[in-house]
Amino acid sequence: MKSARPPDGAAAPLALLDERAQVLSRRAVLHGGLGALASGFLPLPRRLTAAGPPTGFDPGRVAFPPGAPFVRVSAQPAVRLVDGVPFAVGLTGEPYPDPHLRFPEAGVWFPPDRPPTPTEEVSIAVVGGGISGLSTAHMLRAHKPVLLELNRSFGGSARGEWWGNVPYALGSAYVITPDSGSVLEEIYQSLGLHEMYRLDAGVSEIELAGEVLQERFWSGAAAPPGDQKAFDRYAEVVRFMAERSYPEIPVDPGPGGDWVRELDAVTFKNDVETRMGMPAPPLLAAAVQAYCYSSFGAGWEEISAASGWNFLAAEEFGRWVFPGGNAQMAYQFYRQLAEADAAGPDRLRAGALVVDVRLVPRGVQVTWVDSADELHALVAQRVVMACPKNVCRRVLHDAERLDPEKFEAMHQIHHAGYVVANILLNAPIERDFYDIFLLRDGDFPTDAVEAEESAKVVDMLNGRFALGATPGARSVLTLYWPLPWAFGQHTLLLGEQTWENYAQRLVPQVRRMLRLLDVGLSDIDHVRMTYFGHAMPVATPGFIANGAAELVRRPIEDKIFFVQQDNWALPAIENCLLDAHHFAPQIAAGLP
């Protein structure tokens, strides 16, 4: 079998890079369009030619019960001016917590050897109410699962807010167009999402030196003349990866996945430049780095080639954008669970801080603390840990002894910080776009050290894109601001100091973005900033190749299962769904 990359130092003849033609299950999160389609190399699939607003979305049917992934914005929120720009006071949403602060050892709540006596028995308990937990509970709803969520609202990194008649995202924003007949298409149809999306089949726009560019950027027109060959070569490589050598994740556990595991062992930067046969010039490197910061919360020199190509090549085939982003998906899962006869009135439990999960003779005991700091416990025949692994390893009782290899592998997962800001405008945005990448003057950070010194918003989304243009309507700009350096997420745990610091740093960026769109500062109703809008596991090189991914996914005694996007260290909504689908039959096996 040929290697997925040529020998070190060799040129990159495309015909020899990989003999395997891969079936595209196109998936990704957040942002994109940075490759061959942008350069005009890939033909646009016929089914992606229509891009009108959704026809199956009725805002009048959306309800906001306690715990729903959407929260309605107050008509008169507390607002403070920061350098002339009105901001909602404080970071909104609910933070992704530092586990050392919010997940103390169980012994804080009860003696480790004397957990509270459980008061109920259930078939399945799911810990974590993001897309992973919601989708797993949905697939197992016939067994009446109990779903426990730390925060007041379900949805995890796919929550949203609703301002007047405009829903917008606080986290993940879209999904890749699913393949016909695929598991993902079936899931979306079961939720009615196939009637709610607006297709974005266009080219993501690039802002450079105050000008918005499209094909001109990817044709190399904005680059120095000597860089033209590199832009052409990059587009050729992306075309090859999209059409002939797409790395599937989840990875085939057999020999068919060996080439993907080999690809995972090297950095994305190394693989891109090796395949190009030359270094990427500064402007091209800046664009790819912006994509990686936006989609991964880490640079192309820090993520694996398998994960990088899994995202970037998939972006070439169009995106489904729902009203409110992926909060719409979370809401549809939540709504169907709440309405199902199997759910029961108390099976969706928000504000439940799980502090201990342990094997007991009758199954698995789950102990949690409610909003009144009262302890509760249940025993389940199966438990699904749908929360990040840095939480799992703290709440799983005796985890190091139960599965030492798994416990060690969980320590290999690192997370990146993120801020999402939404600019609420009392005016329409005339330009019909979905996503604009902000390269500023092309002086984009090349590594984590530079990023810490000059971290800025990477891209700007039209928050009401899925609703289509409506003359005179309100609008929302959704801004994604990664913090791609060590401990960047800890800067979000400083309360008032955090809010003021990020607000002041955001103001000049807001002014520049509004000038770009010919929108006045007086049109701002207010700006809302959200804690860590994405729970971003960093796709470090070797995590899949060294077997850590398979270890962190491995169930414990077929009683405790693990479904979460960090199973593959990949910040992907689609992987939440695919792992839920993979494990659901195993979880249900043997249950009445």
Secondary structure, 3 states (H helix, E strand, C coil): CCCCCCCCCCCCCHHHHCCCCCCCCCCCCCCCCCCCCCCCCCCCCHHHCCCCCCCCCCHHHCCCCCCCCEEECCCCCCEEEECCEEEECCCECCCCCCHHHHCCCHHHCCCCCCCCCCCEEEEEEEECCEHHHHHHHHHCHHHCCEEECCCCCCEHHHCEEEECCEEEECCCCCEECCCCCCHHHHHHHHCCHHHCCEEECCCCEEEECCEEECHHHHCCCCCCHHHHHHHHHHHHHHHHHHHCCCCCCCCCCCHHHHHHHHHHCCEHHHHHHHHHCCCCCHHHHHHHHHHHHHHHCCCCCCCEHHHHHHHHCHHHHCEEECCCCCHHHHHHHHHHHHHCCCCCCCCEECCCEEEEEEEECCEEEEEEECCCCCEEEEEEEEEEECCCHHHHHHHECCHHHHCHHHHHHHCCCCEEEEEEEEEEECCCCCCCCCEEEECCCCCCCCCHHHHHHHCCCCEEEECCHHHCCCCCCCEEEEEEEEECCCCHHHHHCCCHHHHHHHHHHHHHHHHHHHHHCCCCHHHEEEEEEEECCCCEECCCCCCCCCCHHHHHHCCECCCEEECCHHHHCCCCHHHHHHHHHHHHHHHHCCCC
